Amino acid sequence: MNVRLYLWQRATAAVMAPLVMVHIAVIFYATRHGMSAADILSRTHGSFAWAAFYGLFVLAVSIHAAIGVRNILTEWTPLPERRVDACVVFFGLVLAVLGFRAVAAVVLW
Amino acid sequence: MTTELSVSLWRGAQHGRYETYRVPQRQSQTVLDVVTFVQRHIDPTLSYRFACRVGVCGSCAMTVNGKPRWTCRTHVAKVAGDGKLEIGPLENLPLIKDLATDMQPFFEKWRQAKGAFAPTQTRNDPIAQIKPDTPSRKAAAAAIECINCGVCYAACDTVRWNTEYLGPAALTRAWTLLNDERDGGNIARLQAIAGAGGCHACHSHQSCQELCPQALNPTAAIAALKRRTAAAYLKGEIKV
């Protein structure tokens, strides 16, 4: 890992830390109040704040996880660097697409 | 105390094997004494490396009962309570024969990390006055007592997994020079250690500081290098 990837991984970790806390708090709130999926969706539909919150979360996770997986592939497999980079870019994109799709499902529909 | 040690020594090159010898146990006996006994009294073809025998030169490091140690200062009583010793070559380095490894990659990485002092003055200039209590001088002490024995390099998981990784000794040397007020090569040094095999590859497992015979802390020096290179990168002083 070079210094650029190191900074991206640390920066995305710093972004995720408070987001994870809020995410867990939201889960506790929803379960303790016995909210159904319909109750939750009625609150999240059309909410720019929740879209921004989970959109940022998805973006940070996609970058952070991809860099972490890159380290694992570099150290534990004989794959050449270019192939490792191709694999983790694909992995990060898959995470981003799945994540943004889930955010869209919660906020838009 | 048992009167005889059962000593398994690695014999041959990469595809060798451990062979067992019986060695008399003595008081205040070091692991190097044991290896020397085998070479002088049982098998003179045994190859190993040593020089000073007093913990100064860093030549005699080997793997002793699974851990890299400086053998001249490792007492048998400390590591072989059951009277058994298994002594192999240092790991993470090419094996030449028996207990002797090729240290060239270790010193090549030291060179890659810009471990050589880059002078800013000539012999005609007055001698630099370095106050011992300044923060930079205290930080420079991180590796000033390193004897380049290779124990940290052999103990490091990241070196094992990532052949490009410069390793604890080379990086700690770089940290010491970064804090040497007389040195003028810091930008090139930061550049050299900010790449793929540089300080950011370290996982902070701390095997280096646990096993360093000089009780140095390479992990702390590498952590400081991570911060210093990150700052230099953000300021645009280095590129990757």
Interface residues (C-beta under 8 A of the other chain):
Chain A: M1 N2 V3 R4 L5 Y6 L7 R10 T74 E75 W76 E81
Chain B: T158 W161 N162 A194 G195 A196 G198 H200 A201 K226 T229 A230 Y233 L234 I238 V240
